[in-house]
Amino acid sequence: MNGQTATTTATDDTTTAVRESRRQLIRDGAAIASYALPIGVFYGLSTLQAHFSLTDVVVSCVVVLAGGSQFAAVGLLKNNAPWLAIAGVTLLVNARHLVYSASLAPYTARRSWSERVIMAHFLTDETFALSLAHFRRIGRFDAHAYWLAAMAIFLPWTIGGALGHLVGGNLDTTRLGLDVAFPAAMAGLSLGMVSGRRDVAAALGAVAIAVPVGLIGGPSVGLVAGAVIGPFVGLAVPAGPAAGRGAPSPDAAEIVDATARAAMEGSP
């Protein structure tokens, strides 16, 4: 009897912990949704100069579902960049997802292959941060919470993109300064990736390469050159003093991501 009581108490405690952690995830997800919607609107506006239709905007949000890559594709398409350059840059921007997947793998190892494939499609920066924090709090995988985290970014991002395109279609976009929309967006996105001297060196190296090469060979050439060379500049710089005291230093994927965004910001 005592054993059954102890088991029941432990189960109740676990259930309570999961519910409280989910409530925390929902609160954090609401904060993310509050900024994902206006950034989505900004993305929808920026697509107008690349001559996207409303269907193009919605499909890109649903199929690509990667803010940095979508902004990158819009900027490159606007400048008539070749598809190979677009594919290469978006690959660099999304390189960090390999690290995200590896971090989540211990929690998803027992899920079916088909479920993991679908989950991978909805894996974004925000989904990763929300779900991993939740999994660590409860010590296991929670499918319900993962999809709450995924929808916190997917729905406002897609709705915002559609709204931006619809609203922008009724405005004189030449007066909105959308020529600076893409660089400004990438500048804002890249700020969150700079966390150490290696990131700073990679970003500065990318810009230093992208600007002169872009002026000579065109924006798309400068962008690719900065995105390719920048990471090597960052990796050549010694890690900061904090790394020696056990603080995590940026890995190659993070440096590549920050560099690609900086190159897109600095490319003419």
Backbone bond lengths (Angstrom), bond angles and torsions (degrees), N, CA, C in turn:
res aa  C-N    CA-C-N  psi(-1)  N-CA   C-N-CA  omega(-1)  CA-C   N-CA-C  phi
1 M - - - 1.462 - - 1.522 110.51 -
2 N 1.345 115.46 -45.71 1.459 118.95 178.96 1.519 111.48 -62.89
3 G 1.345 115.70 -36.11 1.466 119.58 179.14 1.513 111.24 -65.09
4 Q 1.350 115.98 -40.81 1.461 119.53 178.88 1.517 111.00 -65.93
5 T 1.332 116.11 -38.08 1.460 120.26 179.09 1.516 111.15 -64.83
6 A 1.345 115.79 -41.94 1.466 119.80 179.03 1.521 111.25 -64.18
7 T 1.350 115.42 -40.71 1.467 119.17 179.00 1.514 111.39 -64.40
8 T 1.337 115.72 -42.90 1.462 120.12 178.95 1.519 111.47 -62.64
9 T 1.321 116.66 -41.08 1.469 120.83 179.61 1.525 111.09 -64.51
10 A 1.331 115.68 -42.73 1.465 119.98 179.41 1.529 110.79 -63.18
11 T 1.360 115.92 -40.63 1.465 120.20 178.59 1.517 111.01 -64.01
12 D 1.327 116.21 -43.25 1.468 120.21 178.58 1.520 111.14 -62.12
13 D 1.346 115.75 -41.15 1.464 119.62 179.13 1.519 110.83 -63.02
14 T 1.346 116.23 -41.09 1.463 120.29 179.63 1.518 110.96 -65.09
15 T 1.333 115.96 -44.40 1.467 120.07 178.99 1.517 111.06 -61.33
16 T 1.303 116.34 -42.15 1.471 120.73 178.58 1.519 111.00 -62.80
17 A 1.334 115.97 -41.96 1.461 120.36 -179.90 1.530 111.09 -64.14
18 V 1.334 116.71 -40.47 1.459 120.99 179.58 1.530 110.33 -65.28
19 R 1.329 115.78 -44.52 1.467 119.16 179.99 1.522 111.60 -63.30
20 E 1.317 117.35 -41.91 1.452 120.52 179.45 1.528 110.58 -65.97
21 S 1.339 116.60 -39.62 1.454 119.94 178.91 1.528 110.71 -66.47
22 R 1.326 116.57 -37.92 1.468 119.55 176.97 1.522 111.10 -64.43
23 R 1.322 116.48 -39.72 1.468 119.53 177.68 1.525 110.61 -62.08
24 Q 1.343 116.00 -38.48 1.463 119.66 177.11 1.520 110.35 -65.01
25 L 1.331 116.37 -41.43 1.461 120.92 178.53 1.523 110.44 -61.89
26 I 1.331 117.00 -41.77 1.468 120.46 -179.77 1.525 110.68 -65.05
27 R 1.317 117.41 -40.21 1.466 120.06 177.72 1.522 110.76 -63.30
28 D 1.333 115.80 -45.33 1.466 119.59 178.83 1.526 110.75 -66.08
29 G 1.334 116.04 -38.93 1.465 120.37 179.47 1.518 112.36 -64.60
30 A 1.347 116.62 -35.79 1.463 120.26 177.67 1.523 111.01 -64.04
31 A 1.336 116.02 -38.15 1.461 119.85 177.65 1.522 110.53 -65.05
32 I 1.333 116.53 -39.95 1.465 120.60 178.44 1.521 110.56 -65.59
33 A 1.334 116.46 -43.66 1.463 120.26 -179.99 1.521 111.58 -60.84
34 S 1.330 116.68 -32.79 1.462 120.66 -177.42 1.527 112.26 -66.36
35 Y 1.337 117.56 -26.24 1.462 118.43 175.83 1.525 112.05 -100.74
36 A 1.338 117.55 -21.94 1.461 120.29 179.54 1.526 110.99 -66.66
37 L 1.327 117.06 -35.21 1.464 120.22 -179.19 1.529 112.03 -63.94
38 P 1.335 119.74 -53.42 1.474 118.13 179.33 1.523 113.89 -65.07
39 I 1.340 117.78 -33.13 1.465 118.80 176.55 1.526 109.80 -68.07
40 G 1.335 116.42 -35.09 1.458 120.06 174.76 1.520 111.47 -62.86
41 V 1.341 116.36 -40.77 1.465 120.40 176.15 1.528 109.72 -60.44
42 F 1.313 116.12 -42.83 1.462 121.34 178.61 1.525 110.28 -60.91
43 Y 1.331 116.76 -41.08 1.460 120.30 177.63 1.527 110.33 -63.06
44 G 1.341 116.60 -45.12 1.458 120.04 179.07 1.514 112.41 -58.29
45 L 1.330 116.86 -40.14 1.466 120.96 176.74 1.525 111.34 -63.92
46 S 1.333 116.07 -42.48 1.467 119.63 -176.80 1.525 112.33 -66.37
47 T 1.342 117.54 -25.74 1.467 120.17 -179.26 1.521 112.69 -69.59
48 L 1.321 117.04 -17.74 1.460 119.81 -177.79 1.528 111.94 -62.90
49 Q 1.326 116.47 -36.35 1.462 118.86 -179.94 1.517 112.53 -75.12
50 A 1.317 117.31 -15.84 1.464 120.87 174.37 1.519 111.05 -94.87
51 H 1.346 115.40 6.11 1.466 122.30 176.48 1.533 112.64 62.26
52 F 1.321 116.32 38.99 1.461 120.83 174.94 1.530 109.43 -75.46
53 S 1.319 116.12 144.48 1.458 120.65 168.73 1.526 108.12 -87.04
54 L 1.320 116.68 169.73 1.465 119.83 177.05 1.526 110.41 -60.13
55 T 1.311 116.39 -38.16 1.476 120.07 177.91 1.519 110.74 -63.05
56 D 1.321 116.87 -41.61 1.466 120.65 178.12 1.526 110.95 -59.11
57 V 1.326 116.42 -42.73 1.465 120.87 -178.58 1.527 110.37 -64.06
58 V 1.318 116.52 -49.16 1.465 120.41 -177.42 1.528 110.67 -64.90
59 V 1.332 116.96 -43.31 1.464 120.24 -179.60 1.529 110.41 -64.04
60 S 1.333 117.40 -39.70 1.466 119.18 179.26 1.520 110.95 -64.49
61 C 1.329 116.78 -37.76 1.467 119.70 179.18 1.524 112.02 -69.26
62 V 1.323 116.37 -35.25 1.462 120.48 -177.59 1.527 111.56 -81.67
63 V 1.330 116.72 -42.87 1.464 121.09 -173.91 1.526 112.04 -85.54
64 V 1.333 117.39 -42.75 1.466 120.60 -179.02 1.526 110.37 -83.77
65 L 1.325 116.51 -52.74 1.462 122.98 177.33 1.530 112.04 48.43
66 A 1.323 115.73 55.13 1.466 121.70 179.05 1.513 107.08 -152.94
67 G 1.333 116.13 101.97 1.454 120.75 -172.71 1.511 114.45 -53.16
68 G 1.347 116.87 -49.82 1.454 120.43 -178.80 1.514 111.95 -60.52
69 S 1.323 117.17 -44.46 1.457 121.03 -179.59 1.521 111.70 -66.99
70 Q 1.327 116.45 -37.96 1.462 119.56 179.57 1.524 111.36 -66.87
71 F 1.327 117.50 -43.94 1.454 119.98 175.83 1.530 110.18 -62.71
72 A 1.333 116.72 -38.90 1.463 120.27 179.32 1.518 111.19 -63.12
73 A 1.329 116.25 -45.54 1.465 120.30 -179.14 1.525 111.11 -62.54
74 V 1.325 116.73 -40.96 1.466 120.24 179.16 1.523 110.74 -62.03
75 G 1.336 116.61 -46.60 1.451 119.70 179.89 1.516 113.09 -62.52
76 L 1.318 116.06 -39.48 1.458 119.89 -179.58 1.524 112.07 -72.39
77 L 1.321 116.65 -40.49 1.459 120.10 178.30 1.522 111.06 -64.09
78 K 1.320 116.07 -37.64 1.464 119.92 178.47 1.526 110.80 -60.99
79 N 1.337 116.43 -33.63 1.461 121.55 -179.12 1.530 112.72 -94.97
80 N 1.352 115.70 13.34 1.473 121.04 177.38 1.524 112.67 58.30
81 A 1.312 117.03 38.34 1.462 121.12 178.29 1.525 109.93 -70.81
82 P 1.327 118.32 150.10 1.471 121.22 177.66 1.531 110.89 -67.86
83 W 1.321 115.28 154.07 1.466 120.07 -177.11 1.519 111.97 -62.73
84 L 1.332 116.66 -32.06 1.466 119.55 179.60 1.525 110.45 -63.20
85 A 1.338 116.56 -40.63 1.462 120.52 178.29 1.522 110.75 -65.61
86 I 1.332 116.62 -40.40 1.460 120.45 179.07 1.528 110.40 -62.82
87 A 1.335 116.09 -44.68 1.463 119.95 179.87 1.524 111.21 -63.94
88 G 1.335 117.18 -40.72 1.459 120.39 -178.83 1.513 113.08 -66.28
89 V 1.321 116.45 -42.53 1.462 120.10 -178.72 1.520 111.03 -69.25
90 T 1.321 117.64 -43.39 1.466 119.23 179.98 1.528 111.00 -66.04
91 L 1.327 116.56 -31.26 1.465 119.55 175.37 1.523 110.44 -64.11
92 L 1.324 116.56 -43.20 1.463 120.29 177.80 1.523 111.23 -63.31
93 V 1.326 116.12 -43.58 1.464 120.00 -178.90 1.522 111.04 -61.06
94 N 1.318 117.10 -36.41 1.462 120.98 -175.24 1.529 113.83 -94.59
95 A 1.323 117.78 8.03 1.467 120.24 -177.25 1.520 112.37 -59.26
96 R 1.336 117.23 -29.60 1.462 121.15 -177.23 1.523 112.27 -63.56
97 H 1.341 118.18 -20.13 1.453 120.09 -178.29 1.526 112.39 -66.65
98 L 1.325 116.84 -21.72 1.461 119.51 174.15 1.524 109.95 -63.86
99 V 1.333 115.82 -40.12 1.463 120.52 178.53 1.531 110.07 -69.05
100 Y 1.329 116.46 -41.24 1.467 120.04 178.38 1.528 110.78 -58.17
101 S 1.323 115.58 -47.47 1.470 119.87 -178.35 1.518 111.54 -61.84
102 A 1.332 116.62 -41.31 1.463 120.35 179.51 1.526 110.91 -63.76
103 S 1.334 117.37 -36.19 1.462 120.88 -179.86 1.526 111.79 -69.78
104 L 1.319 116.88 -33.14 1.467 120.77 -179.28 1.532 112.74 -85.97
105 A 1.322 117.12 -16.76 1.465 121.26 -174.36 1.530 114.33 -54.00
106 P 1.342 120.00 -42.21 1.473 118.19 179.75 1.527 113.65 -60.70
107 Y 1.324 116.85 -27.24 1.465 120.30 -178.26 1.530 111.75 -86.86
108 T 1.334 117.24 -23.96 1.466 120.26 -175.20 1.530 112.84 -106.85
109 A 1.317 117.80 6.22 1.470 121.89 -173.10 1.527 112.68 -57.82
110 R 1.326 117.55 -32.76 1.464 120.55 -176.68 1.532 113.25 -92.43
111 R 1.307 117.36 0.63 1.467 119.83 177.72 1.522 108.96 -80.52
112 S 1.317 116.85 157.43 1.460 120.94 -178.81 1.523 110.65 -68.31
113 W 1.333 115.06 157.14 1.459 119.89 -179.37 1.519 110.89 -61.80
114 S 1.338 117.50 -41.79 1.460 120.61 -178.56 1.527 111.35 -64.45
115 E 1.337 117.27 -38.54 1.458 120.13 178.36 1.514 111.01 -65.54
116 R 1.324 117.00 -40.80 1.465 120.40 -179.49 1.527 111.24 -67.08
117 V 1.322 117.51 -34.08 1.461 120.83 177.53 1.529 110.11 -63.05
118 I 1.320 116.35 -45.52 1.470 120.23 179.17 1.521 110.48 -65.56
119 M 1.323 116.65 -42.10 1.460 120.10 177.81 1.518 111.35 -60.44
120 A 1.340 116.64 -39.52 1.458 120.89 -178.29 1.523 111.42 -61.52
121 H 1.331 116.53 -35.63 1.464 119.14 179.45 1.526 111.51 -62.76
122 F 1.314 117.53 -35.26 1.461 122.08 -176.61 1.534 112.53 -93.23
123 L 1.329 116.64 7.61 1.466 120.05 -179.45 1.523 110.03 -78.27
124 T 1.311 116.66 111.68 1.461 123.26 176.22 1.525 108.62 -122.79
125 D 1.328 116.50 177.08 1.462 120.02 176.89 1.523 110.52 -55.39
126 E 1.333 115.33 -46.79 1.464 120.62 -175.56 1.523 111.71 -70.28
127 T 1.341 116.46 -42.41 1.465 119.70 178.51 1.520 110.67 -61.32
128 F 1.313 116.00 -42.28 1.459 120.67 178.75 1.526 111.02 -61.64
129 A 1.321 117.42 -49.34 1.465 120.77 -176.91 1.517 111.59 -62.11
130 L 1.331 117.08 -45.24 1.465 121.15 -178.35 1.527 111.51 -66.94
131 S 1.323 116.91 -47.96 1.463 120.33 -174.18 1.524 111.90 -71.63
132 L 1.331 117.65 -41.06 1.462 119.18 -179.65 1.529 111.12 -64.02
133 A 1.332 116.72 -41.75 1.464 119.48 177.53 1.524 110.85 -60.84
134 H 1.318 116.30 -39.67 1.466 120.64 179.12 1.523 110.91 -67.79
135 F 1.324 117.95 -45.78 1.461 121.11 179.95 1.525 110.84 -59.72
136 R 1.317 116.57 -39.31 1.459 120.31 179.63 1.527 111.37 -68.37
137 R 1.321 116.63 -35.71 1.473 119.39 179.60 1.517 111.39 -66.11
138 I 1.355 116.94 -39.42 1.473 119.49 -176.06 1.526 112.19 -99.00
139 G 1.321 117.90 -11.25 1.453 121.25 176.30 1.508 115.76 77.95
140 R 1.324 117.42 18.27 1.471 119.98 179.35 1.524 110.16 -163.30
141 F 1.348 115.07 175.42 1.460 121.33 178.13 1.525 110.16 -78.02
142 D 1.330 116.22 146.60 1.462 122.41 178.58 1.524 107.63 -142.37
143 A 1.343 116.38 100.46 1.460 121.10 -175.64 1.524 111.83 -61.84
144 H 1.317 116.82 -40.66 1.465 120.36 -179.57 1.522 110.42 -58.32
145 A 1.311 117.13 -45.19 1.461 121.27 -178.86 1.529 111.14 -68.25
146 Y 1.332 117.33 -36.80 1.465 119.46 179.66 1.521 110.81 -60.29
147 W 1.336 116.23 -43.27 1.457 118.51 -177.81 1.519 111.97 -74.76
148 L 1.311 117.81 -27.61 1.465 119.94 170.93 1.532 109.76 -61.99
149 A 1.333 115.73 -44.06 1.461 120.47 179.31 1.524 110.95 -64.26
150 A 1.334 116.82 -42.09 1.465 120.65 -178.59 1.527 111.24 -64.42
151 M 1.329 117.02 -42.72 1.464 120.51 -178.42 1.525 112.15 -70.55
152 A 1.335 117.14 -23.45 1.466 120.57 179.86 1.519 111.47 -63.81
153 I 1.335 117.17 -23.89 1.463 120.41 178.02 1.527 110.89 -108.60
154 F 1.317 117.97 -36.43 1.465 121.05 -175.34 1.532 112.12 -64.01
155 L 1.316 117.83 -48.84 1.465 120.94 -175.38 1.537 112.48 -67.03
156 P 1.336 119.42 -53.62 1.473 117.86 -179.63 1.523 113.02 -65.34
157 W 1.320 118.05 -33.52 1.455 120.97 179.08 1.528 110.94 -64.75
158 T 1.333 116.41 -46.19 1.460 120.44 -178.80 1.527 111.33 -69.17
159 I 1.323 116.39 -44.42 1.469 120.13 178.83 1.523 110.21 -63.56
160 G 1.326 116.76 -43.24 1.458 120.53 179.16 1.518 112.22 -61.63
161 G 1.330 117.17 -42.14 1.459 120.17 178.55 1.521 112.04 -60.43
162 A 1.335 116.19 -44.29 1.463 120.51 179.03 1.523 111.17 -64.61
163 L 1.327 116.91 -43.42 1.467 120.75 179.40 1.528 111.38 -62.44
164 G 1.325 116.13 -43.36 1.455 119.91 179.72 1.509 112.23 -60.37
165 H 1.321 116.29 -41.97 1.457 120.21 179.66 1.529 110.90 -67.21
166 L 1.328 117.21 -42.33 1.462 121.22 -179.36 1.525 111.67 -66.10
167 V 1.325 116.05 -45.34 1.467 120.00 179.77 1.524 110.51 -66.81
168 G 1.315 116.66 -43.39 1.457 120.39 -179.12 1.510 112.84 -64.25
169 G 1.338 116.65 -29.03 1.456 120.07 179.07 1.513 113.35 -65.86
170 N 1.324 117.32 -18.82 1.458 121.96 179.56 1.523 112.36 -102.08
171 L 1.342 116.86 9.04 1.456 121.41 -178.45 1.513 110.80 -118.96
172 D 1.311 116.00 161.12 1.455 121.33 173.02 1.523 107.09 -83.05
173 T 1.318 115.98 94.51 1.466 120.34 -173.01 1.523 113.00 -67.79
174 T 1.329 117.92 -16.57 1.464 119.29 178.42 1.520 110.92 -68.12
175 R 1.333 116.75 -18.34 1.460 120.06 179.79 1.526 112.82 -96.42
176 L 1.305 116.55 -0.54 1.467 119.87 -176.78 1.519 112.59 -90.30
177 G 1.311 117.38 -8.23 1.469 119.50 -178.72 1.510 112.26 69.38
178 L 1.337 117.12 36.96 1.463 119.43 -177.70 1.524 112.84 -70.77
179 D 1.334 117.40 -10.26 1.466 118.58 174.90 1.526 111.05 -62.51
180 V 1.337 116.24 -28.09 1.459 119.57 179.94 1.522 111.67 -97.63
181 A 1.331 117.37 -0.03 1.463 120.19 -175.98 1.519 111.30 -63.45
182 F 1.331 116.60 -47.09 1.461 119.71 -177.38 1.524 112.58 -65.29
183 P 1.356 118.88 -50.53 1.472 118.12 177.31 1.519 112.92 -60.25
184 A 1.336 116.71 -38.88 1.470 119.80 -179.53 1.519 110.95 -65.07
185 A 1.323 116.64 -41.89 1.464 120.17 179.83 1.521 110.69 -64.17
186 M 1.332 117.02 -43.74 1.451 119.80 -178.73 1.523 110.77 -68.50
187 A 1.348 116.55 -32.53 1.468 119.26 177.22 1.518 109.97 -63.91
188 G 1.330 116.31 -43.84 1.458 119.72 179.36 1.513 112.46 -65.29
189 L 1.333 117.08 -40.80 1.456 120.52 179.73 1.528 111.37 -67.42
190 S 1.324 116.71 -35.93 1.469 119.39 -176.18 1.523 112.41 -74.18
191 L 1.342 117.75 -24.24 1.461 119.57 -179.50 1.520 111.75 -58.56
192 G 1.342 115.48 -38.79 1.462 119.14 -178.24 1.514 113.36 -70.62
193 M 1.343 117.32 -14.23 1.460 120.36 -178.22 1.517 112.64 -92.65
194 V 1.336 118.05 -13.04 1.459 121.44 -176.61 1.519 109.25 -87.51
195 S 1.329 116.63 108.90 1.463 120.45 -176.06 1.526 112.90 -130.18
196 G 1.324 118.51 3.18 1.452 120.08 -179.24 1.511 111.07 -167.35
197 R 1.331 115.82 178.01 1.466 120.11 -175.65 1.518 111.95 -64.98
198 R 1.332 117.42 -30.79 1.457 119.08 178.42 1.523 111.22 -66.90
199 D 1.338 116.32 -41.65 1.459 120.01 177.11 1.516 110.84 -61.31
200 V 1.339 116.09 -44.52 1.464 120.66 -179.55 1.526 110.07 -61.58
201 A 1.332 116.70 -45.44 1.464 120.63 -179.44 1.523 111.08 -63.34
202 A 1.333 116.52 -41.54 1.465 120.31 179.94 1.522 110.81 -64.24
203 A 1.340 116.57 -44.09 1.461 120.48 -179.21 1.522 111.36 -65.28
204 L 1.337 116.63 -45.28 1.464 120.00 179.61 1.529 111.09 -65.70
205 G 1.332 116.09 -39.52 1.459 119.54 177.69 1.513 111.91 -63.11
206 A 1.336 116.35 -40.19 1.464 120.49 179.47 1.522 110.93 -63.38
207 V 1.330 115.89 -45.28 1.466 119.83 179.90 1.521 110.72 -65.33
208 A 1.342 116.66 -42.13 1.466 121.04 -179.29 1.524 111.69 -61.34
209 I 1.323 117.05 -32.36 1.458 120.97 178.31 1.522 110.79 -83.69
210 A 1.344 117.19 -43.31 1.461 121.55 -173.15 1.526 112.71 -64.22
211 V 1.335 116.78 -39.71 1.467 119.33 -175.54 1.532 112.48 -66.06
212 P 1.349 119.97 -57.61 1.476 118.26 -178.55 1.523 113.39 -65.13
213 V 1.341 116.35 -40.40 1.469 118.28 179.47 1.523 110.07 -65.34
214 G 1.344 116.73 -37.93 1.455 120.17 178.38 1.513 112.78 -65.18
215 L 1.306 117.05 -37.38 1.461 120.78 178.70 1.523 111.50 -66.70
216 I 1.321 116.09 -31.31 1.467 120.44 -178.62 1.529 112.21 -87.62
217 G 1.326 115.48 -49.10 1.464 119.38 -173.64 1.511 115.81 -104.14
218 G 1.329 118.71 -4.08 1.459 121.23 -179.11 1.514 110.88 109.18
219 P 1.351 116.68 156.77 1.467 121.28 -175.86 1.520 114.58 -57.14
220 S 1.332 117.65 -44.46 1.464 119.53 -176.34 1.522 111.83 -65.67
221 V 1.355 116.62 -37.70 1.463 120.11 178.72 1.523 110.45 -66.68
222 G 1.346 115.98 -43.37 1.458 120.02 178.59 1.507 112.23 -63.08
223 L 1.326 116.34 -39.57 1.458 121.16 -179.43 1.530 110.80 -62.06
224 V 1.325 115.60 -49.12 1.460 119.47 -178.64 1.528 110.71 -64.85
225 A 1.333 116.81 -40.96 1.468 120.07 -179.82 1.523 111.05 -61.99
226 G 1.333 116.64 -44.87 1.464 119.80 179.00 1.509 112.32 -64.52
227 A 1.339 116.76 -41.17 1.459 120.66 -178.39 1.525 112.44 -67.81
228 V 1.343 116.77 -30.47 1.471 120.39 -179.01 1.521 111.25 -81.30
229 I 1.330 117.69 -43.81 1.465 121.53 -173.93 1.522 112.35 -82.29
230 G 1.336 117.00 -34.51 1.460 121.30 -177.26 1.519 115.40 -51.16
231 P 1.359 119.14 -46.29 1.465 119.89 -178.80 1.526 113.35 -58.46
232 F 1.330 117.30 -34.77 1.467 120.05 -179.76 1.529 110.65 -68.67
233 V 1.339 115.58 -32.49 1.467 119.08 175.66 1.523 109.40 -64.45
234 G 1.346 116.28 -45.30 1.460 120.03 179.86 1.516 112.72 -64.14
235 L 1.325 117.25 -42.49 1.469 120.71 -178.79 1.526 111.96 -69.52
236 A 1.340 117.18 -22.84 1.466 120.23 179.72 1.516 112.44 -78.07
237 V 1.333 116.87 -16.35 1.467 121.00 -178.93 1.520 109.55 -84.31
238 P 1.336 119.77 132.59 1.467 121.02 178.00 1.520 111.16 -60.81
239 A 1.327 115.98 147.33 1.462 120.33 177.64 1.520 109.79 -64.26
240 G 1.334 116.09 152.89 1.459 120.84 -178.55 1.509 112.28 -67.56
241 P 1.332 117.68 167.86 1.463 122.20 -179.91 1.514 112.98 -57.19
242 A 1.351 116.68 -31.33 1.470 119.64 -177.86 1.513 111.90 -63.22
243 A 1.361 115.69 -31.18 1.460 118.56 -178.92 1.508 111.50 -63.96
244 G 1.322 116.72 -32.77 1.453 119.86 -179.83 1.506 113.05 -72.66
245 R 1.348 116.99 -17.32 1.468 120.37 179.38 1.519 111.75 -97.06
246 G 1.332 116.17 14.42 1.453 119.64 175.13 1.508 114.45 98.64
247 A 1.341 118.46 -3.45 1.453 119.90 177.56 1.512 108.60 -74.67
248 P 1.328 118.10 143.39 1.454 120.23 -178.34 1.517 111.49 -67.60
249 S 1.326 116.77 135.54 1.458 121.03 175.09 1.517 108.46 -102.55
250 P 1.338 117.33 156.65 1.447 119.41 -177.61 1.516 111.95 -62.27
251 D 1.331 117.00 135.84 1.449 119.71 177.77 1.516 109.56 -90.38
252 A 1.335 115.10 178.69 1.459 119.64 -174.57 1.522 112.16 -60.45
253 A 1.325 117.50 -40.48 1.467 119.90 -178.67 1.509 111.65 -62.67
254 E 1.342 117.34 -41.79 1.460 120.69 -179.51 1.522 110.63 -66.81
255 I 1.340 116.64 -39.82 1.461 120.61 179.09 1.523 110.17 -65.01
256 V 1.333 116.74 -42.85 1.462 120.35 179.03 1.526 110.21 -60.98
257 D 1.331 116.84 -42.74 1.466 120.32 -178.14 1.522 111.12 -64.37
258 A 1.333 116.71 -47.90 1.463 120.27 -179.93 1.531 110.45 -62.32
259 T 1.320 116.30 -37.37 1.460 120.15 -177.93 1.528 111.39 -68.35
260 A 1.327 116.44 -43.73 1.462 119.50 -179.60 1.523 110.85 -60.57
261 R 1.333 115.70 -41.69 1.463 119.08 -179.62 1.529 110.69 -67.81
262 A 1.331 116.79 -39.92 1.457 119.48 178.52 1.526 111.42 -64.78
263 A 1.311 116.71 -38.87 1.466 120.41 178.25 1.514 110.99 -62.67
264 M 1.346 116.77 -39.95 1.459 120.51 179.25 1.515 110.93 -68.41
265 E 1.339 116.23 -32.78 1.462 120.55 177.82 1.519 110.77 -69.20
266 G 1.329 116.96 -40.62 1.453 120.18 -173.77 1.510 114.64 -87.97
267 S 1.327 117.95 -16.88 1.456 119.82 -178.06 1.515 110.45 -66.15
268 P 1.347 119.10 133.28 1.457 121.99 -176.60 1.522 112.05 -64.24
